[in-house]
Amino acid sequence: MKALPRSLLVMTLLPAAAMAQEKPPYSISANTAITTDYTFRGISQTDESWAIQGGFDGSYSLNAVDLYAGVWASNVDFNDGDEAQTEFDIYGGFTGTLPVIEDMTWNAGVIYFAYPGADTERDYDFIEGYVGLDYAFSQVALTPEVGIKVSYTPDYFLESGDGIYVDGTGSLSLPYDLGLGFHYGYQSIDDEAAFGAPSYSDWSVALSKAVLGLDLSIAYVDTDLSKEECFGGTSLCDARAVFSVSKSF
């Protein structure tokens, strides 16, 4: 279950000569990654194993508002008899800058999480809407950024009812072209028995750097769920280090 946003490198569809004259209102990009563990909101989605991921994104500028849409996929392993092997996300929304606060941007959209091939009785698929605000301190050393996003679904994973996720993030640009990111989130779950775990908090700290055209990241990820609370005694919610290599086109 992958959440937005994703880092994108814009690839324009117009020739270089046209670019020099005027920036086109639309863009298309692609991204791919390999990671030692695919975690979503602090919980492993690949049974604590590797994942290969990738997607495509497009955007179109409508004056002060940008419209975007995309698709993204990853392998998954829920230890359910290999019924669900892939997650496929489809999403779209709008983003823009607040007129009265130059460095603050807003984002609103919807994302559909699908698990092709899984038994329909498990009801893995769900749809989620989200709204968020981000603020960049552009005049401050290390250019810190902070953000908050609230996501809501009326029918969360495993048919566990209403789900609300509040997500706070922060980042710093460090010397030697290093990036430092922080994350804290709280997932509220209506039917905890159906989900297999109670409502919980998750957090992470990540260090990143671009090397030879690749984006490298090492992250510490954890939740406040004990092993007994985590899906009947699994280690999927435990603290872990996650290493990722990604590239945008």
VOTOR-409529 format. One record per residue (C-alpha): chain; residue number from 1; y, x, z; residue in one letter. Coordinates in steps of 0.5 Angstrom, whole numbers, plus 500, padded with zeros to 3 digits. Layout:
BEGIN
<chaine:A | num:NUM | north:Y | east:X | up:Z | residu:a>
...
END
This chain:
BEGIN
<chaine:A | num:1 | north:500 | east:500 | up:500 | residu:m>
<chaine:A | num:2 | north:506 | east:504 | up:497 | residu:k>
<chaine:A | num:3 | north:513 | east:502 | up:499 | residu:a>
<chaine:A | num:4 | north:520 | east:504 | up:496 | residu:l>
<chaine:A | num:5 | north:524 | east:508 | up:495 | residu:p>
<chaine:A | num:6 | north:521 | east:513 | up:490 | residu:r>
<chaine:A | num:7 | north:524 | east:520 | up:488 | residu:s>
<chaine:A | num:8 | north:525 | east:519 | up:480 | residu:l>
<chaine:A | num:9 | north:528 | east:524 | up:475 | residu:l>
<chaine:A | num:10 | north:531 | east:520 | up:469 | residu:v>
<chaine:A | num:11 | north:529 | east:521 | up:462 | residu:m>
<chaine:A | num:12 | north:534 | east:518 | up:457 | residu:t>
<chaine:A | num:13 | north:532 | east:515 | up:451 | residu:l>
<chaine:A | num:14 | north:538 | east:517 | up:447 | residu:l>
<chaine:A | num:15 | north:539 | east:524 | up:443 | residu:p>
<chaine:A | num:16 | north:542 | east:529 | up:447 | residu:a>
<chaine:A | num:17 | north:548 | east:528 | up:442 | residu:a>
<chaine:A | num:18 | north:549 | east:521 | up:444 | residu:a>
<chaine:A | num:19 | north:548 | east:523 | up:451 | residu:m>
<chaine:A | num:20 | north:554 | east:528 | up:451 | residu:a>
<chaine:A | num:21 | north:559 | east:522 | up:448 | residu:q>
<chaine:A | num:22 | north:556 | east:516 | up:453 | residu:e>
<chaine:A | num:23 | north:551 | east:515 | up:458 | residu:k>
<chaine:A | num:24 | north:546 | east:510 | up:456 | residu:p>
<chaine:A | num:25 | north:546 | east:504 | up:461 | residu:p>
<chaine:A | num:26 | north:538 | east:504 | up:461 | residu:y>
<chaine:A | num:27 | north:533 | east:510 | up:463 | residu:s>
<chaine:A | num:28 | north:526 | east:511 | up:464 | residu:i>
<chaine:A | num:29 | north:522 | east:515 | up:468 | residu:s>
<chaine:A | num:30 | north:515 | east:517 | up:471 | residu:a>
<chaine:A | num:31 | north:512 | east:520 | up:477 | residu:n>
<chaine:A | num:32 | north:505 | east:523 | up:479 | residu:t>
<chaine:A | num:33 | north:503 | east:526 | up:485 | residu:a>
<chaine:A | num:34 | north:497 | east:529 | up:489 | residu:i>
<chaine:A | num:35 | north:496 | east:528 | up:497 | residu:t>
<chaine:A | num:36 | north:491 | east:530 | up:502 | residu:t>
<chaine:A | num:37 | north:491 | east:523 | up:505 | residu:d>
<chaine:A | num:38 | north:495 | east:517 | up:503 | residu:y>
<chaine:A | num:39 | north:498 | east:514 | up:509 | residu:t>
<chaine:A | num:40 | north:502 | east:507 | up:509 | residu:f>
<chaine:A | num:41 | north:506 | east:505 | up:515 | residu:r>
<chaine:A | num:42 | north:502 | east:511 | up:519 | residu:g>
<chaine:A | num:43 | north:495 | east:508 | up:517 | residu:i>
<chaine:A | num:44 | north:490 | east:512 | up:512 | residu:s>
<chaine:A | num:45 | north:489 | east:508 | up:506 | residu:q>
<chaine:A | num:46 | north:484 | east:513 | up:503 | residu:t>
<chaine:A | num:47 | north:479 | east:514 | up:509 | residu:d>
<chaine:A | num:48 | north:483 | east:520 | up:511 | residu:e>
<chaine:A | num:49 | north:481 | east:523 | up:504 | residu:s>
<chaine:A | num:50 | north:485 | east:525 | up:498 | residu:w>
<chaine:A | num:51 | north:489 | east:521 | up:493 | residu:a>
<chaine:A | num:52 | north:492 | east:521 | up:486 | residu:i>
<chaine:A | num:53 | north:498 | east:517 | up:485 | residu:q>
<chaine:A | num:54 | north:503 | east:516 | up:479 | residu:g>
<chaine:A | num:55 | north:507 | east:510 | up:476 | residu:g>
<chaine:A | num:56 | north:513 | east:509 | up:471 | residu:f>
<chaine:A | num:57 | north:520 | east:506 | up:473 | residu:d>
<chaine:A | num:58 | north:526 | east:503 | up:469 | residu:g>
<chaine:A | num:59 | north:533 | east:501 | up:470 | residu:s>
<chaine:A | num:60 | north:539 | east:498 | up:467 | residu:y>
<chaine:A | num:61 | north:546 | east:498 | up:469 | residu:s>
<chaine:A | num:62 | north:550 | east:491 | up:470 | residu:l>
<chaine:A | num:63 | north:557 | east:494 | up:471 | residu:n>
<chaine:A | num:64 | north:557 | east:495 | up:479 | residu:a>
<chaine:A | num:65 | north:549 | east:493 | up:480 | residu:v>
<chaine:A | num:66 | north:543 | east:496 | up:477 | residu:d>
<chaine:A | num:67 | north:537 | east:492 | up:475 | residu:l>
<chaine:A | num:68 | north:530 | east:496 | up:476 | residu:y>
<chaine:A | num:69 | north:523 | east:495 | up:475 | residu:a>
<chaine:A | num:70 | north:516 | east:499 | up:476 | residu:g>
<chaine:A | num:71 | north:509 | east:500 | up:477 | residu:v>
<chaine:A | num:72 | north:505 | east:505 | up:481 | residu:w>
<chaine:A | num:73 | north:498 | east:506 | up:483 | residu:a>
<chaine:A | num:74 | north:493 | east:510 | up:487 | residu:s>
<chaine:A | num:75 | north:486 | east:510 | up:489 | residu:n>
<chaine:A | num:76 | north:484 | east:507 | up:496 | residu:v>
<chaine:A | num:77 | north:478 | east:507 | up:500 | residu:d>
<chaine:A | num:78 | north:478 | east:502 | up:506 | residu:f>
<chaine:A | num:79 | north:470 | east:503 | up:507 | residu:n>
<chaine:A | num:80 | north:468 | east:496 | up:505 | residu:d>
<chaine:A | num:81 | north:463 | east:498 | up:501 | residu:g>
<chaine:A | num:82 | north:467 | east:501 | up:495 | residu:d>
<chaine:A | num:83 | north:470 | east:494 | up:493 | residu:e>
<chaine:A | num:84 | north:477 | east:496 | up:493 | residu:a>
<chaine:A | num:85 | north:478 | east:503 | up:490 | residu:q>
<chaine:A | num:86 | north:485 | east:502 | up:487 | residu:t>
<chaine:A | num:87 | north:492 | east:500 | up:489 | residu:e>
<chaine:A | num:88 | north:496 | east:497 | up:484 | residu:f>
<chaine:A | num:89 | north:504 | east:495 | up:485 | residu:d>
<chaine:A | num:90 | north:509 | east:492 | up:481 | residu:i>
<chaine:A | num:91 | north:516 | east:491 | up:484 | residu:y>
<chaine:A | num:92 | north:523 | east:490 | up:482 | residu:g>
<chaine:A | num:93 | north:530 | east:489 | up:484 | residu:g>
<chaine:A | num:94 | north:537 | east:490 | up:485 | residu:f>
<chaine:A | num:95 | north:541 | east:496 | up:488 | residu:t>
<chaine:A | num:96 | north:549 | east:497 | up:488 | residu:g>
<chaine:A | num:97 | north:554 | east:500 | up:492 | residu:t>
<chaine:A | num:98 | north:558 | east:496 | up:497 | residu:l>
<chaine:A | num:99 | north:566 | east:496 | up:494 | residu:p>
<chaine:A | num:100 | north:569 | east:497 | up:501 | residu:v>
<chaine:A | num:101 | north:564 | east:503 | up:503 | residu:i>
<chaine:A | num:102 | north:564 | east:508 | up:498 | residu:e>
<chaine:A | num:103 | north:558 | east:512 | up:500 | residu:d>
<chaine:A | num:104 | north:554 | east:506 | up:502 | residu:m>
<chaine:A | num:105 | north:549 | east:503 | up:498 | residu:t>
<chaine:A | num:106 | north:544 | east:496 | up:498 | residu:w>
<chaine:A | num:107 | north:538 | east:495 | up:495 | residu:n>
<chaine:A | num:108 | north:534 | east:488 | up:495 | residu:a>
<chaine:A | num:109 | north:527 | east:486 | up:491 | residu:g>
<chaine:A | num:110 | north:520 | east:484 | up:491 | residu:v>
<chaine:A | num:111 | north:514 | east:488 | up:491 | residu:i>
<chaine:A | num:112 | north:506 | east:485 | up:489 | residu:y>
<chaine:A | num:113 | north:501 | east:489 | up:492 | residu:f>
<chaine:A | num:114 | north:494 | east:488 | up:488 | residu:a>
<chaine:A | num:115 | north:487 | east:491 | up:489 | residu:y>
<chaine:A | num:116 | north:483 | east:490 | up:483 | residu:p>
<chaine:A | num:117 | north:476 | east:489 | up:484 | residu:g>
<chaine:A | num:118 | north:476 | east:487 | up:491 | residu:a>
<chaine:A | num:119 | north:472 | east:481 | up:494 | residu:d>
<chaine:A | num:120 | north:477 | east:475 | up:493 | residu:t>
<chaine:A | num:121 | north:475 | east:473 | up:500 | residu:e>
<chaine:A | num:122 | north:478 | east:479 | up:503 | residu:r>
<chaine:A | num:123 | north:485 | east:477 | up:501 | residu:d>
<chaine:A | num:124 | north:487 | east:484 | up:500 | residu:y>
<chaine:A | num:125 | north:493 | east:482 | up:496 | residu:d>
<chaine:A | num:126 | north:500 | east:480 | up:498 | residu:f>
<chaine:A | num:127 | north:507 | east:480 | up:496 | residu:i>
<chaine:A | num:128 | north:513 | east:482 | up:500 | residu:e>
<chaine:A | num:129 | north:521 | east:482 | up:499 | residu:g>
<chaine:A | num:130 | north:525 | east:487 | up:502 | residu:y>
<chaine:A | num:131 | north:533 | east:488 | up:503 | residu:v>
<chaine:A | num:132 | north:536 | east:495 | up:505 | residu:g>
<chaine:A | num:133 | north:542 | east:499 | up:506 | residu:l>
<chaine:A | num:134 | north:543 | east:507 | up:506 | residu:d>
<chaine:A | num:135 | north:549 | east:511 | up:508 | residu:y>
<chaine:A | num:136 | north:550 | east:518 | up:505 | residu:a>
<chaine:A | num:137 | north:555 | east:522 | up:509 | residu:f>
<chaine:A | num:138 | north:557 | east:526 | up:503 | residu:s>
<chaine:A | num:139 | north:563 | east:530 | up:506 | residu:q>
<chaine:A | num:140 | north:559 | east:533 | up:512 | residu:v>
<chaine:A | num:141 | north:555 | east:539 | up:512 | residu:a>
<chaine:A | num:142 | north:548 | east:538 | up:511 | residu:l>
<chaine:A | num:143 | north:549 | east:532 | up:507 | residu:t>
<chaine:A | num:144 | north:546 | east:527 | up:512 | residu:p>
<chaine:A | num:145 | north:543 | east:520 | up:510 | residu:e>
<chaine:A | num:146 | north:541 | east:514 | up:514 | residu:v>
<chaine:A | num:147 | north:538 | east:508 | up:512 | residu:g>
<chaine:A | num:148 | north:535 | east:501 | up:514 | residu:i>
<chaine:A | num:149 | north:530 | east:496 | up:511 | residu:k>
<chaine:A | num:150 | north:527 | east:490 | up:513 | residu:v>
<chaine:A | num:151 | north:521 | east:487 | up:509 | residu:s>
<chaine:A | num:152 | north:518 | east:481 | up:510 | residu:y>
<chaine:A | num:153 | north:511 | east:477 | up:507 | residu:t>
<chaine:A | num:154 | north:509 | east:470 | up:509 | residu:p>
<chaine:A | num:155 | north:501 | east:473 | up:508 | residu:d>
<chaine:A | num:156 | north:500 | east:480 | up:510 | residu:y>
<chaine:A | num:157 | north:494 | east:484 | up:508 | residu:f>
<chaine:A | num:158 | north:487 | east:481 | up:510 | residu:l>
<chaine:A | num:159 | north:491 | east:474 | up:511 | residu:e>
<chaine:A | num:160 | north:494 | east:476 | up:517 | residu:s>
<chaine:A | num:161 | north:500 | east:471 | up:517 | residu:g>
<chaine:A | num:162 | north:507 | east:473 | up:517 | residu:d>
<chaine:A | num:163 | north:509 | east:480 | up:517 | residu:g>
<chaine:A | num:164 | north:515 | east:484 | up:518 | residu:i>
<chaine:A | num:165 | north:517 | east:491 | up:518 | residu:y>
<chaine:A | num:166 | north:523 | east:494 | up:520 | residu:v>
<chaine:A | num:167 | north:524 | east:501 | up:517 | residu:d>
<chaine:A | num:168 | north:529 | east:507 | up:519 | residu:g>
<chaine:A | num:169 | north:530 | east:513 | up:515 | residu:t>
<chaine:A | num:170 | north:534 | east:519 | up:516 | residu:g>
<chaine:A | num:171 | north:535 | east:526 | up:512 | residu:s>
<chaine:A | num:172 | north:538 | east:533 | up:512 | residu:l>
<chaine:A | num:173 | north:539 | east:538 | up:506 | residu:s>
<chaine:A | num:174 | north:537 | east:545 | up:509 | residu:l>
<chaine:A | num:175 | north:539 | east:552 | up:507 | residu:p>
<chaine:A | num:176 | north:534 | east:555 | up:502 | residu:y>
<chaine:A | num:177 | north:534 | east:548 | up:498 | residu:d>
<chaine:A | num:178 | north:529 | east:545 | up:504 | residu:l>
<chaine:A | num:179 | north:530 | east:538 | up:505 | residu:g>
<chaine:A | num:180 | north:528 | east:535 | up:512 | residu:l>
<chaine:A | num:181 | north:526 | east:527 | up:513 | residu:g>
<chaine:A | num:182 | north:525 | east:523 | up:519 | residu:f>
<chaine:A | num:183 | north:522 | east:516 | up:519 | residu:h>
<chaine:A | num:184 | north:521 | east:510 | up:524 | residu:y>
<chaine:A | num:185 | north:518 | east:504 | up:523 | residu:g>
<chaine:A | num:186 | north:515 | east:497 | up:527 | residu:y>
<chaine:A | num:187 | north:510 | east:493 | up:524 | residu:q>
<chaine:A | num:188 | north:510 | east:486 | up:527 | residu:s>
<chaine:A | num:189 | north:503 | east:482 | up:525 | residu:i>
<chaine:A | num:190 | north:502 | east:475 | up:526 | residu:d>
<chaine:A | num:191 | north:495 | east:474 | up:526 | residu:d>
<chaine:A | num:192 | north:493 | east:481 | up:529 | residu:e>
<chaine:A | num:193 | north:485 | east:479 | up:530 | residu:a>
<chaine:A | num:194 | north:485 | east:478 | up:522 | residu:a>
<chaine:A | num:195 | north:488 | east:485 | up:521 | residu:f>
<chaine:A | num:196 | north:484 | east:489 | up:526 | residu:g>
<chaine:A | num:197 | north:490 | east:492 | up:530 | residu:a>
<chaine:A | num:198 | north:496 | east:489 | up:534 | residu:p>
<chaine:A | num:199 | north:503 | east:490 | up:532 | residu:s>
<chaine:A | num:200 | north:505 | east:497 | up:532 | residu:y>
<chaine:A | num:201 | north:510 | east:503 | up:531 | residu:s>
<chaine:A | num:202 | north:509 | east:509 | up:526 | residu:d>
<chaine:A | num:203 | north:513 | east:515 | up:525 | residu:w>
<chaine:A | num:204 | north:514 | east:521 | up:521 | residu:s>
<chaine:A | num:205 | north:517 | east:528 | up:520 | residu:v>
<chaine:A | num:206 | north:517 | east:531 | up:513 | residu:a>
<chaine:A | num:207 | north:519 | east:538 | up:510 | residu:l>
<chaine:A | num:208 | north:520 | east:539 | up:503 | residu:s>
<chaine:A | num:209 | north:522 | east:544 | up:497 | residu:k>
<chaine:A | num:210 | north:522 | east:544 | up:490 | residu:a>
<chaine:A | num:211 | north:518 | east:550 | up:487 | residu:v>
<chaine:A | num:212 | north:517 | east:552 | up:480 | residu:l>
<chaine:A | num:213 | north:519 | east:544 | up:478 | residu:g>
<chaine:A | num:214 | north:514 | east:541 | up:483 | residu:l>
<chaine:A | num:215 | north:516 | east:538 | up:489 | residu:d>
<chaine:A | num:216 | north:512 | east:540 | up:495 | residu:l>
<chaine:A | num:217 | north:512 | east:536 | up:502 | residu:s>
<chaine:A | num:218 | north:508 | east:537 | up:509 | residu:i>
<chaine:A | num:219 | north:509 | east:531 | up:513 | residu:a>
<chaine:A | num:220 | north:507 | east:530 | up:520 | residu:y>
<chaine:A | num:221 | north:505 | east:522 | up:521 | residu:v>
<chaine:A | num:222 | north:503 | east:518 | up:527 | residu:d>
<chaine:A | num:223 | north:502 | east:511 | up:530 | residu:t>
<chaine:A | num:224 | north:502 | east:509 | up:537 | residu:d>
<chaine:A | num:225 | north:495 | east:505 | up:536 | residu:l>
<chaine:A | num:226 | north:490 | east:508 | up:540 | residu:s>
<chaine:A | num:227 | north:483 | east:509 | up:537 | residu:k>
<chaine:A | num:228 | north:480 | east:503 | up:540 | residu:e>
<chaine:A | num:229 | north:486 | east:499 | up:537 | residu:e>
<chaine:A | num:230 | north:485 | east:502 | up:530 | residu:c>
<chaine:A | num:231 | north:480 | east:497 | up:527 | residu:f>
<chaine:A | num:232 | north:475 | east:497 | up:532 | residu:g>
<chaine:A | num:233 | north:475 | east:504 | up:534 | residu:g>
<chaine:A | num:234 | north:477 | east:508 | up:527 | residu:t>
<chaine:A | num:235 | north:481 | east:515 | up:527 | residu:s>
<chaine:A | num:236 | north:485 | east:512 | up:521 | residu:l>
<chaine:A | num:237 | north:491 | east:511 | up:525 | residu:c>
<chaine:A | num:238 | north:491 | east:518 | up:529 | residu:d>
<chaine:A | num:239 | north:496 | east:523 | up:528 | residu:a>
<chaine:A | num:240 | north:495 | east:528 | up:522 | residu:r>
<chaine:A | num:241 | north:499 | east:533 | up:517 | residu:a>
<chaine:A | num:242 | north:499 | east:531 | up:510 | residu:v>
<chaine:A | num:243 | north:501 | east:535 | up:504 | residu:f>
<chaine:A | num:244 | north:503 | east:533 | up:498 | residu:s>
<chaine:A | num:245 | north:505 | east:536 | up:491 | residu:v>
<chaine:A | num:246 | north:509 | east:531 | up:486 | residu:s>
<chaine:A | num:247 | north:513 | east:531 | up:480 | residu:k>
<chaine:A | num:248 | north:518 | east:527 | up:476 | residu:s>
<chaine:A | num:249 | north:519 | east:526 | up:469 | residu:f>
END
